[in-house]
Amino acid sequence: MMKPTGRQPKMPSDRLNVTNNGAHTALNVLVTLLIIILGLCLSGCSHDDDPASPEETISVPFTPYGPSSTTLGIVEHYSTGGAESSSGHSLEYRFDWGDGDRSPWSCNATVPHGWSLEGGYAVTAQARCATHTDRSSSWSDEMMVTVGEAISTPDIPTGALRTDLGNVETYTTGGAESSSGHDLEYRFDWGDGSQSSWASSGSAPHGWSIEDDYRVKAQARCATHTDKLSSWSSEETVVVGETISTASSPSGQPSVRPGSTKMYCSDGALSSRDHQILYQFDWEGRTTPLWTTSNCVSIYWSSTGDFYVKARARCAIHPDAVSPWSNPLLVVVTAHEVITTPHTPTGPMDTDVGKTETYSTGGAISNYDHDLEYRFDWGDGNESPWSSSTSASRSWSAEGSYVVKAQARCKIHISRVSSWSTGLTVTVTSP
């Protein structure tokens, strides 16, 4: 076996050249790629898309503008602008508030600020390049802002919301504060063109002479610096003079049976201001929860007993303008059939002996809703026969005064008879 000599055979020179050339080419490609990648990274991280010109300058912005006077704790907005970059770059602004505080740099040229101490403050603005933040303008000219005492808004006045003409009512407010801790005075605007005098008391009396709705509000001021005023409070509406007349006693069936539903109506209520009227009914100790424009209500009678139906009215615009309750209507709920009393007869009250006259009645009701019949008592011992007609005729044979009455009964259950009506006096004389 042949032993290794320790020397490698020589590679042909042309092969060596090819190998060296390939390695050199690969190295060049790698370096090129690294340069490109590095360039991309640097491009992505740098804000110097447009390198600063050694001559880039930022012009001075406008003098800030906004409220030149304000009060403690109130946040105001101040604006500037007008600065330019000589390179055409975007700008940012900041404000120096004159109280040791500055706003942060922002592309927004309007910024809010409030002061915590009274005094005069010089507000200035500055601009800088948004790209090259070391390039900034000089500070603008000063705007002077005076910060003074603030008076907070008082509470909405309290007092009578309805009153009559000539009545004097007392109204009260309070709750306002001075930012300097000073004492306050109050006044009221009565909504009729007059105001109360300034006073340390938060109360004042007032009366109105004309029916209307008045909006009462209050204002406060510093008792020391009387030019320091609050805003007016929210308004309270006072209704002066409107009255609602009492509604009529409800009409409807006064005798019903359990399990039936009947309609009852009231009317006659009026507003002294001709406003729309709403009605409410009460029966069995229950009051309808809703006010309605209808002056009628349907009542379901569930149990027997004596019940009183009553009504009241109120203004549709002013809910606290309410009438008294009406006189009640007695409703008897019974399982037995009841016939109500008919109306007083109507007809001639003066006639001649032997002359035939016609008299009428009606209005009786069966709580079972049965048909009815009527008869008349002529006051001379005679009665007309029962009839479905509500009218009957009669002549008298002798002079005198006769009391004519009417009665009703159920057409089906003829033993169910009403009481006699009140009488009509008829005077009979000789012709």
ZAPA-173309 format. One record per residue (C-alpha): residue number from 1; x, y, z. Coordinates in Angstrom, 3 decimals. Example, Ala and Ser with C-alpha at 12.3 -4.5 7.8 and 13.67 -1.06 7.14 Angstrom:
2
guse = 1 x = 12.300 y = -4.500 z = 7.800
guse = 2 x = 13.670 y = -1.060 z = 7.140
//
This chain:
431
guse = 1 x = 0.000 y = 0.000 z = 0.000
guse = 2 x = 1.233 y = 3.468 z = -0.871
guse = 3 x = 1.662 y = 5.879 z = 2.124
guse = 4 x = 0.565 y = 9.511 z = 1.969
guse = 5 x = 3.403 y = 11.844 z = 1.369
guse = 6 x = 1.868 y = 14.894 z = 3.142
guse = 7 x = 1.791 y = 16.956 z = -0.004
guse = 8 x = -1.406 y = 17.605 z = -1.988
guse = 9 x = -1.385 y = 17.488 z = -5.691
guse = 10 x = -1.396 y = 20.867 z = -7.415
guse = 11 x = -4.658 y = 22.214 z = -8.778
guse = 12 x = -4.535 y = 23.419 z = -12.312
guse = 13 x = -4.087 y = 27.163 z = -12.507
guse = 14 x = -7.128 y = 27.799 z = -14.686
guse = 15 x = -9.391 y = 26.094 z = -12.157
guse = 16 x = -7.966 y = 28.182 z = -9.343
guse = 17 x = -8.669 y = 31.381 z = -11.230
guse = 18 x = -12.261 y = 30.406 z = -11.822
guse = 19 x = -12.744 y = 29.658 z = -8.135
guse = 20 x = -11.223 y = 32.968 z = -7.019
guse = 21 x = -13.285 y = 34.937 z = -9.518
guse = 22 x = -16.529 y = 33.298 z = -8.323
guse = 23 x = -15.772 y = 34.071 z = -4.678
guse = 24 x = -14.995 y = 37.676 z = -5.522
guse = 25 x = -18.277 y = 38.054 z = -7.426
guse = 26 x = -20.316 y = 36.571 z = -4.571
guse = 27 x = -18.648 y = 38.910 z = -2.103
guse = 28 x = -19.480 y = 41.922 z = -4.261
guse = 29 x = -23.146 y = 40.879 z = -4.463
guse = 30 x = -23.297 y = 40.389 z = -0.690
guse = 31 x = -21.797 y = 43.803 z = 0.008
guse = 32 x = -24.200 y = 45.430 z = -2.420
guse = 33 x = -27.188 y = 43.780 z = -0.731
guse = 34 x = -25.975 y = 44.889 z = 2.693
guse = 35 x = -25.655 y = 48.481 z = 1.485
guse = 36 x = -29.175 y = 48.406 z = 0.037
guse = 37 x = -30.649 y = 46.922 z = 3.217
guse = 38 x = -28.810 y = 49.421 z = 5.382
guse = 39 x = -30.038 y = 52.253 z = 3.193
guse = 40 x = -33.634 y = 51.044 z = 3.474
guse = 41 x = -33.380 y = 50.806 z = 7.263
guse = 42 x = -31.922 y = 54.265 z = 7.544
guse = 43 x = -34.580 y = 55.601 z = 5.222
guse = 44 x = -37.388 y = 54.050 z = 7.329
guse = 45 x = -36.129 y = 55.424 z = 10.662
guse = 46 x = -35.115 y = 58.957 z = 9.645
guse = 47 x = -37.458 y = 61.932 z = 9.517
guse = 48 x = -35.027 y = 63.748 z = 7.250
guse = 49 x = -37.011 y = 63.086 z = 4.102
guse = 50 x = -36.191 y = 66.604 z = 3.109
guse = 51 x = -32.843 y = 67.514 z = 4.655
guse = 52 x = -32.751 y = 70.876 z = 6.309
guse = 53 x = -31.235 y = 73.676 z = 4.404
guse = 54 x = -28.602 y = 75.500 z = 6.381
guse = 55 x = -30.652 y = 78.620 z = 5.591
guse = 56 x = -34.115 y = 77.241 z = 6.775
guse = 57 x = -35.823 y = 79.822 z = 8.948
guse = 58 x = -39.208 y = 79.943 z = 10.709
guse = 59 x = -41.078 y = 83.249 z = 10.674
guse = 60 x = -42.705 y = 84.666 z = 13.808
guse = 61 x = -46.384 y = 83.676 z = 14.276
guse = 62 x = -49.239 y = 86.078 z = 14.807
guse = 63 x = -49.900 y = 87.652 z = 18.171
guse = 64 x = -52.267 y = 85.201 z = 19.962
guse = 65 x = -55.943 y = 86.103 z = 19.867
guse = 66 x = -58.862 y = 85.085 z = 22.080
guse = 67 x = -60.710 y = 86.531 z = 25.112
guse = 68 x = -58.731 y = 89.400 z = 26.601
guse = 69 x = -60.498 y = 89.056 z = 29.940
guse = 70 x = -61.781 y = 85.995 z = 31.764
guse = 71 x = -62.502 y = 84.737 z = 35.243
guse = 72 x = -60.916 y = 82.176 z = 37.501
guse = 73 x = -61.540 y = 78.576 z = 36.619
guse = 74 x = -62.919 y = 79.363 z = 33.151
guse = 75 x = -61.159 y = 77.606 z = 30.254
guse = 76 x = -60.722 y = 79.832 z = 27.214
guse = 77 x = -59.319 y = 79.041 z = 23.744
guse = 78 x = -56.473 y = 81.010 z = 22.167
guse = 79 x = -55.222 y = 80.857 z = 18.583
guse = 80 x = -52.206 y = 81.832 z = 16.534
guse = 81 x = -50.841 y = 81.080 z = 13.056
guse = 82 x = -49.233 y = 82.786 z = 10.107
guse = 83 x = -45.731 y = 81.368 z = 10.638
guse = 84 x = -43.913 y = 79.864 z = 7.636
guse = 85 x = -40.912 y = 77.630 z = 6.986
guse = 86 x = -38.521 y = 78.924 z = 4.357
guse = 87 x = -38.245 y = 75.300 z = 3.187
guse = 88 x = -42.029 y = 74.897 z = 2.990
guse = 89 x = -42.166 y = 72.393 z = 5.852
guse = 90 x = -45.147 y = 71.862 z = 8.149
guse = 91 x = -45.106 y = 73.714 z = 11.471
guse = 92 x = -45.970 y = 73.154 z = 15.116
guse = 93 x = -46.996 y = 75.793 z = 17.679
guse = 94 x = -46.848 y = 76.320 z = 21.403
guse = 95 x = -48.065 y = 79.014 z = 23.786
guse = 96 x = -46.492 y = 80.622 z = 26.800
guse = 97 x = -49.372 y = 81.487 z = 29.153
guse = 98 x = -47.464 y = 83.999 z = 31.254
guse = 99 x = -48.056 y = 81.977 z = 34.427
guse = 100 x = -44.964 y = 79.765 z = 34.178
guse = 101 x = -46.817 y = 77.211 z = 32.061
guse = 102 x = -46.441 y = 76.441 z = 28.374
guse = 103 x = -48.568 y = 74.292 z = 26.114
guse = 104 x = -46.901 y = 71.276 z = 24.447
guse = 105 x = -45.858 y = 71.570 z = 20.814
guse = 106 x = -48.796 y = 70.789 z = 18.544
guse = 107 x = -49.825 y = 71.088 z = 14.912
guse = 108 x = -53.070 y = 72.594 z = 16.268
guse = 109 x = -52.844 y = 76.388 z = 16.355
guse = 110 x = -55.782 y = 76.711 z = 18.807
guse = 111 x = -55.248 y = 75.617 z = 22.415
guse = 112 x = -57.351 y = 75.842 z = 25.635
guse = 113 x = -56.119 y = 77.321 z = 28.914
guse = 114 x = -57.442 y = 78.529 z = 32.239
guse = 115 x = -55.769 y = 80.452 z = 35.051
guse = 116 x = -55.944 y = 79.705 z = 38.783
guse = 117 x = -54.929 y = 83.150 z = 40.112
guse = 118 x = -56.270 y = 86.614 z = 39.452
guse = 119 x = -53.978 y = 88.988 z = 37.577
guse = 120 x = -52.691 y = 90.088 z = 34.173
guse = 121 x = -50.934 y = 87.550 z = 31.933
guse = 122 x = -48.816 y = 88.059 z = 28.780
guse = 123 x = -49.621 y = 85.280 z = 26.301
guse = 124 x = -47.152 y = 84.639 z = 23.455
guse = 125 x = -46.766 y = 81.991 z = 20.737
guse = 126 x = -43.847 y = 80.283 z = 19.016
guse = 127 x = -43.535 y = 78.088 z = 15.913
guse = 128 x = -41.045 y = 75.401 z = 14.884
guse = 129 x = -40.444 y = 73.091 z = 11.942
guse = 130 x = -42.356 y = 69.837 z = 12.400
guse = 131 x = -39.531 y = 67.928 z = 10.649
guse = 132 x = -36.495 y = 69.658 z = 12.049
guse = 133 x = -37.630 y = 70.485 z = 15.540
guse = 134 x = -34.466 y = 72.425 z = 16.327
guse = 135 x = -35.512 y = 75.090 z = 13.833
guse = 136 x = -37.883 y = 77.469 z = 15.706
guse = 137 x = -39.161 y = 81.024 z = 15.409
guse = 138 x = -38.821 y = 83.875 z = 17.817
guse = 139 x = -41.694 y = 84.424 z = 20.272
guse = 140 x = -44.628 y = 86.459 z = 19.004
guse = 141 x = -45.776 y = 89.774 z = 20.364
guse = 142 x = -47.695 y = 89.608 z = 23.645
guse = 143 x = -51.436 y = 89.465 z = 24.141
guse = 144 x = -52.496 y = 90.656 z = 27.600
guse = 145 x = -55.222 y = 88.625 z = 29.354
guse = 146 x = -56.847 y = 89.919 z = 32.520
guse = 147 x = -58.075 y = 87.205 z = 34.911
guse = 148 x = -60.507 y = 88.452 z = 37.545
guse = 149 x = -63.020 y = 87.406 z = 40.175
guse = 150 x = -65.667 y = 84.895 z = 39.046
guse = 151 x = -69.231 y = 84.703 z = 40.422
guse = 152 x = -70.942 y = 81.351 z = 39.874
guse = 153 x = -74.559 y = 81.136 z = 38.684
guse = 154 x = -77.187 y = 81.048 z = 41.462
guse = 155 x = -79.837 y = 78.360 z = 41.867
guse = 156 x = -83.156 y = 78.469 z = 40.014
guse = 157 x = -85.642 y = 80.511 z = 42.104
guse = 158 x = -88.090 y = 78.633 z = 44.313
guse = 159 x = -91.538 y = 79.790 z = 45.386
guse = 160 x = -95.207 y = 79.594 z = 44.377
guse = 161 x = -95.647 y = 78.304 z = 40.819
guse = 162 x = -99.259 y = 79.527 z = 40.693
guse = 163 x = -100.748 y = 82.646 z = 42.199
guse = 164 x = -103.679 y = 85.004 z = 41.755
guse = 165 x = -103.672 y = 88.611 z = 40.665
guse = 166 x = -102.665 y = 90.944 z = 43.476
guse = 167 x = -101.169 y = 88.215 z = 45.661
guse = 168 x = -97.631 y = 88.881 z = 46.863
guse = 169 x = -95.384 y = 85.819 z = 46.818
guse = 170 x = -91.818 y = 85.371 z = 48.099
guse = 171 x = -89.140 y = 83.765 z = 45.923
guse = 172 x = -85.727 y = 82.513 z = 47.046
guse = 173 x = -82.389 y = 81.718 z = 45.422
guse = 174 x = -78.804 y = 81.075 z = 46.553
guse = 175 x = -75.863 y = 78.791 z = 45.851
guse = 176 x = -73.673 y = 81.356 z = 44.069
guse = 177 x = -70.031 y = 81.743 z = 45.119
guse = 178 x = -67.241 y = 84.276 z = 44.612
guse = 179 x = -63.901 y = 82.839 z = 43.480
guse = 180 x = -62.301 y = 85.371 z = 45.853
guse = 181 x = -64.526 y = 84.348 z = 48.771
guse = 182 x = -66.315 y = 87.711 z = 48.871
guse = 183 x = -69.859 y = 88.255 z = 50.108
guse = 184 x = -72.615 y = 88.286 z = 47.471
guse = 185 x = -75.801 y = 90.153 z = 46.651
guse = 186 x = -78.787 y = 88.860 z = 44.669
guse = 187 x = -81.534 y = 90.250 z = 42.487
guse = 188 x = -84.545 y = 88.776 z = 40.644
guse = 189 x = -85.948 y = 89.384 z = 37.190
guse = 190 x = -89.727 y = 88.947 z = 37.481
guse = 191 x = -90.396 y = 88.424 z = 33.788
guse = 192 x = -92.714 y = 91.451 z = 33.601
guse = 193 x = -90.060 y = 94.045 z = 32.802
guse = 194 x = -89.158 y = 94.701 z = 36.445
guse = 195 x = -86.314 y = 93.533 z = 38.679
guse = 196 x = -85.815 y = 93.512 z = 42.418
guse = 197 x = -83.139 y = 95.633 z = 44.029
guse = 198 x = -79.749 y = 94.090 z = 44.836
guse = 199 x = -79.800 y = 92.691 z = 48.363
guse = 200 x = -77.685 y = 90.429 z = 50.542
guse = 201 x = -80.792 y = 88.349 z = 51.173
guse = 202 x = -81.484 y = 85.581 z = 48.689
guse = 203 x = -85.249 y = 86.233 z = 48.948
guse = 204 x = -87.570 y = 88.908 z = 47.570
guse = 205 x = -91.377 y = 89.434 z = 47.370
guse = 206 x = -93.338 y = 90.159 z = 44.207
guse = 207 x = -96.905 y = 90.335 z = 42.871
guse = 208 x = -98.221 y = 90.574 z = 39.313
guse = 209 x = -101.079 y = 92.725 z = 38.003
guse = 210 x = -101.845 y = 90.949 z = 34.714
guse = 211 x = -102.783 y = 87.325 z = 34.051
guse = 212 x = -99.944 y = 85.601 z = 32.190
guse = 213 x = -97.048 y = 83.169 z = 32.494
guse = 214 x = -93.923 y = 84.822 z = 33.918
guse = 215 x = -90.356 y = 83.470 z = 33.810
guse = 216 x = -88.537 y = 84.334 z = 37.016
guse = 217 x = -84.720 y = 84.166 z = 37.205
guse = 218 x = -81.957 y = 85.290 z = 39.590
guse = 219 x = -78.491 y = 86.830 z = 39.364
guse = 220 x = -75.636 y = 87.311 z = 41.852
guse = 221 x = -72.818 y = 89.862 z = 42.147
guse = 222 x = -69.838 y = 90.535 z = 44.389
guse = 223 x = -70.817 y = 92.813 z = 47.257
guse = 224 x = -67.325 y = 94.406 z = 47.136
guse = 225 x = -66.748 y = 94.579 z = 43.377
guse = 226 x = -70.255 y = 95.264 z = 42.158
guse = 227 x = -69.252 y = 95.039 z = 38.496
guse = 228 x = -68.503 y = 91.323 z = 38.956
guse = 229 x = -71.770 y = 89.612 z = 37.969
guse = 230 x = -72.851 y = 86.029 z = 37.549
guse = 231 x = -74.846 y = 84.713 z = 34.630
guse = 232 x = -78.628 y = 84.622 z = 35.080
guse = 233 x = -79.980 y = 81.442 z = 36.612
guse = 234 x = -82.325 y = 79.022 z = 34.890
guse = 235 x = -85.903 y = 80.281 z = 34.708
guse = 236 x = -88.908 y = 79.166 z = 36.766
guse = 237 x = -92.349 y = 79.691 z = 35.203
guse = 238 x = -95.020 y = 81.275 z = 37.417
guse = 239 x = -98.647 y = 81.073 z = 36.264
guse = 240 x = -100.585 y = 84.140 z = 37.397
guse = 241 x = -104.352 y = 84.387 z = 37.491
guse = 242 x = -105.655 y = 81.327 z = 35.607
guse = 243 x = -108.684 y = 79.682 z = 37.207
guse = 244 x = -110.605 y = 76.572 z = 36.163
guse = 245 x = -114.342 y = 76.514 z = 36.861
guse = 246 x = -115.955 y = 73.478 z = 38.480
guse = 247 x = -117.267 y = 70.804 z = 36.140
guse = 248 x = -120.908 y = 69.730 z = 36.273
guse = 249 x = -122.053 y = 66.766 z = 38.313
guse = 250 x = -121.600 y = 63.679 z = 36.105
guse = 251 x = -124.608 y = 62.440 z = 34.193
guse = 252 x = -125.273 y = 58.799 z = 33.513
guse = 253 x = -127.238 y = 55.809 z = 34.743
guse = 254 x = -127.690 y = 56.099 z = 38.512
guse = 255 x = -128.772 y = 52.496 z = 39.055
guse = 256 x = -126.827 y = 49.610 z = 37.520
guse = 257 x = -126.305 y = 45.922 z = 38.085
guse = 258 x = -122.926 y = 44.297 z = 38.874
guse = 259 x = -120.877 y = 43.306 z = 35.846
guse = 260 x = -122.192 y = 46.106 z = 33.663
guse = 261 x = -120.263 y = 48.950 z = 32.019
guse = 262 x = -121.826 y = 52.406 z = 31.842
guse = 263 x = -120.782 y = 55.778 z = 30.467
guse = 264 x = -120.685 y = 58.899 z = 32.653
guse = 265 x = -120.046 y = 62.423 z = 31.384
guse = 266 x = -119.293 y = 65.856 z = 32.832
guse = 267 x = -118.782 y = 69.235 z = 31.224
guse = 268 x = -118.982 y = 72.982 z = 31.828
guse = 269 x = -115.419 y = 73.512 z = 33.088
guse = 270 x = -113.698 y = 76.569 z = 31.601
guse = 271 x = -110.234 y = 78.158 z = 31.788
guse = 272 x = -110.135 y = 81.885 z = 32.540
guse = 273 x = -107.554 y = 82.065 z = 29.736
guse = 274 x = -109.574 y = 79.972 z = 27.272
guse = 275 x = -106.995 y = 77.187 z = 27.407
guse = 276 x = -107.889 y = 73.615 z = 26.545
guse = 277 x = -109.471 y = 71.623 z = 29.387
guse = 278 x = -108.679 y = 68.067 z = 30.509
guse = 279 x = -110.953 y = 65.942 z = 32.714
guse = 280 x = -110.447 y = 63.353 z = 35.429
guse = 281 x = -113.058 y = 61.126 z = 37.150
guse = 282 x = -113.271 y = 59.431 z = 40.513
guse = 283 x = -115.558 y = 56.604 z = 41.660
guse = 284 x = -115.453 y = 53.805 z = 44.219
guse = 285 x = -112.621 y = 55.764 z = 45.858
guse = 286 x = -110.551 y = 55.302 z = 42.706
guse = 287 x = -109.330 y = 58.142 z = 40.512
guse = 288 x = -108.532 y = 57.718 z = 36.843
guse = 289 x = -104.742 y = 58.080 z = 36.642
guse = 290 x = -104.757 y = 59.939 z = 33.331
guse = 291 x = -106.185 y = 63.311 z = 32.436
guse = 292 x = -107.956 y = 63.232 z = 29.079
guse = 293 x = -109.577 y = 65.625 z = 26.643
guse = 294 x = -112.705 y = 63.434 z = 26.762
guse = 295 x = -115.314 y = 64.586 z = 29.257
guse = 296 x = -116.731 y = 61.043 z = 29.536
guse = 297 x = -115.540 y = 57.848 z = 31.155
guse = 298 x = -116.682 y = 54.215 z = 30.925
guse = 299 x = -116.991 y = 52.541 z = 34.319
guse = 300 x = -117.205 y = 48.798 z = 34.883
guse = 301 x = -119.200 y = 48.081 z = 38.034
guse = 302 x = -117.831 y = 44.942 z = 39.637
guse = 303 x = -119.622 y = 44.872 z = 42.997
guse = 304 x = -122.834 y = 46.032 z = 44.649
guse = 305 x = -123.076 y = 49.135 z = 46.777
guse = 306 x = -123.602 y = 52.879 z = 46.694
guse = 307 x = -120.901 y = 54.793 z = 44.850
guse = 308 x = -120.286 y = 58.456 z = 44.080
guse = 309 x = -119.003 y = 59.491 z = 40.665
guse = 310 x = -117.372 y = 62.926 z = 40.492
guse = 311 x = -115.213 y = 64.876 z = 38.040
guse = 312 x = -112.725 y = 67.709 z = 37.998
guse = 313 x = -110.894 y = 69.655 z = 35.289
guse = 314 x = -107.490 y = 71.208 z = 34.743
guse = 315 x = -105.681 y = 73.353 z = 32.197
guse = 316 x = -103.981 y = 71.321 z = 29.451
guse = 317 x = -101.067 y = 73.786 z = 29.403
guse = 318 x = -100.648 y = 74.407 z = 33.148
guse = 319 x = -101.140 y = 71.087 z = 34.982
guse = 320 x = -101.283 y = 72.756 z = 38.397
guse = 321 x = -104.330 y = 74.879 z = 37.428
guse = 322 x = -107.029 y = 72.474 z = 38.702
guse = 323 x = -110.712 y = 72.962 z = 39.499
guse = 324 x = -112.446 y = 71.659 z = 42.655
guse = 325 x = -114.223 y = 68.296 z = 42.431
guse = 326 x = -117.770 y = 68.457 z = 41.059
guse = 327 x = -120.868 y = 67.524 z = 42.991
guse = 328 x = -121.124 y = 63.719 z = 42.943
guse = 329 x = -123.646 y = 61.486 z = 41.212
guse = 330 x = -124.901 y = 58.650 z = 43.425
guse = 331 x = -124.798 y = 55.336 z = 41.587
guse = 332 x = -126.528 y = 52.354 z = 43.183
guse = 333 x = -125.130 y = 49.022 z = 42.062
guse = 334 x = -127.592 y = 46.256 z = 42.890
guse = 335 x = -128.385 y = 42.762 z = 41.656
guse = 336 x = -132.134 y = 43.592 z = 41.781
guse = 337 x = -133.709 y = 45.401 z = 38.876
guse = 338 x = -134.222 y = 49.058 z = 39.704
guse = 339 x = -136.222 y = 51.594 z = 37.700
guse = 340 x = -135.098 y = 55.182 z = 38.154
guse = 341 x = -137.576 y = 58.011 z = 38.634
guse = 342 x = -138.778 y = 59.697 z = 35.427
guse = 343 x = -138.615 y = 63.417 z = 34.746
guse = 344 x = -141.230 y = 65.869 z = 35.964
guse = 345 x = -144.004 y = 65.959 z = 33.342
guse = 346 x = -144.035 y = 68.834 z = 30.871
guse = 347 x = -147.069 y = 70.395 z = 29.206
guse = 348 x = -149.503 y = 73.310 z = 29.603
guse = 349 x = -149.723 y = 74.626 z = 33.157
guse = 350 x = -152.944 y = 76.591 z = 32.483
guse = 351 x = -155.938 y = 75.171 z = 30.624
guse = 352 x = -159.731 y = 75.346 z = 30.377
guse = 353 x = -162.310 y = 72.962 z = 31.695
guse = 354 x = -162.970 y = 70.242 z = 29.140
guse = 355 x = -159.956 y = 71.051 z = 26.977
guse = 356 x = -157.664 y = 68.127 z = 26.187
guse = 357 x = -153.937 y = 68.689 z = 26.792
guse = 358 x = -150.899 y = 66.450 z = 26.201
guse = 359 x = -148.187 y = 65.870 z = 28.827
guse = 360 x = -144.820 y = 64.161 z = 28.450
guse = 361 x = -142.143 y = 62.587 z = 30.635
guse = 362 x = -139.138 y = 60.279 z = 30.190
guse = 363 x = -135.613 y = 59.754 z = 31.474
guse = 364 x = -136.299 y = 56.650 z = 33.541
guse = 365 x = -133.782 y = 53.790 z = 33.202
guse = 366 x = -133.743 y = 50.103 z = 34.062
guse = 367 x = -130.438 y = 48.945 z = 35.471
guse = 368 x = -131.015 y = 45.799 z = 33.397
guse = 369 x = -131.457 y = 47.997 z = 30.307
guse = 370 x = -134.971 y = 46.684 z = 29.804
guse = 371 x = -137.608 y = 48.640 z = 27.902
guse = 372 x = -139.952 y = 50.733 z = 30.019
guse = 373 x = -143.563 y = 51.809 z = 30.213
guse = 374 x = -144.983 y = 55.016 z = 31.673
guse = 375 x = -148.196 y = 56.225 z = 33.295
guse = 376 x = -149.465 y = 59.557 z = 34.613
guse = 377 x = -151.313 y = 60.483 z = 37.770
guse = 378 x = -153.623 y = 63.369 z = 36.795
guse = 379 x = -154.135 y = 64.636 z = 40.344
guse = 380 x = -157.898 y = 64.014 z = 40.282
guse = 381 x = -157.827 y = 60.353 z = 41.356
guse = 382 x = -157.331 y = 59.085 z = 37.858
guse = 383 x = -154.236 y = 57.559 z = 36.199
guse = 384 x = -153.436 y = 56.882 z = 32.568
guse = 385 x = -152.922 y = 53.284 z = 31.500
guse = 386 x = -149.342 y = 51.941 z = 31.269
guse = 387 x = -147.906 y = 52.648 z = 27.813
guse = 388 x = -144.608 y = 52.503 z = 25.940
guse = 389 x = -145.256 y = 56.111 z = 24.984
guse = 390 x = -143.784 y = 58.821 z = 27.159
guse = 391 x = -146.821 y = 61.068 z = 26.460
guse = 392 x = -150.502 y = 60.980 z = 27.377
guse = 393 x = -153.499 y = 63.318 z = 27.016
guse = 394 x = -156.029 y = 64.509 z = 29.595
guse = 395 x = -158.868 y = 66.973 z = 30.139
guse = 396 x = -160.402 y = 68.016 z = 33.422
guse = 397 x = -164.133 y = 68.467 z = 34.054
guse = 398 x = -163.918 y = 70.877 z = 36.941
guse = 399 x = -161.961 y = 73.949 z = 37.863
guse = 400 x = -159.061 y = 73.576 z = 40.247
guse = 401 x = -155.350 y = 72.934 z = 40.624
guse = 402 x = -154.144 y = 69.455 z = 39.724
guse = 403 x = -150.651 y = 67.981 z = 40.346
guse = 404 x = -149.575 y = 65.786 z = 37.427
guse = 405 x = -146.911 y = 63.120 z = 38.130
guse = 406 x = -145.321 y = 60.299 z = 36.164
guse = 407 x = -144.123 y = 56.798 z = 36.964
guse = 408 x = -142.149 y = 54.141 z = 35.050
guse = 409 x = -141.959 y = 50.337 z = 35.198
guse = 410 x = -140.081 y = 47.510 z = 33.491
guse = 411 x = -141.921 y = 46.289 z = 30.428
guse = 412 x = -140.802 y = 42.715 z = 31.164
guse = 413 x = -140.948 y = 42.624 z = 34.956
guse = 414 x = -143.964 y = 44.817 z = 35.517
guse = 415 x = -143.646 y = 44.595 z = 39.296
guse = 416 x = -140.419 y = 46.619 z = 39.032
guse = 417 x = -141.776 y = 50.152 z = 39.364
guse = 418 x = -140.084 y = 53.502 z = 39.854
guse = 419 x = -140.989 y = 56.144 z = 42.381
guse = 420 x = -143.387 y = 58.861 z = 41.273
guse = 421 x = -141.775 y = 61.890 z = 39.746
guse = 422 x = -142.100 y = 65.361 z = 41.164
guse = 423 x = -145.357 y = 66.991 z = 40.152
guse = 424 x = -146.345 y = 69.629 z = 37.626
guse = 425 x = -149.184 y = 71.868 z = 38.898
guse = 426 x = -151.841 y = 72.499 z = 36.285
guse = 427 x = -154.486 y = 75.213 z = 36.851
guse = 428 x = -157.895 y = 74.532 z = 35.256
guse = 429 x = -160.413 y = 77.365 z = 34.840
guse = 430 x = -163.741 y = 77.867 z = 33.128
guse = 431 x = -163.474 y = 79.274 z = 29.588
//
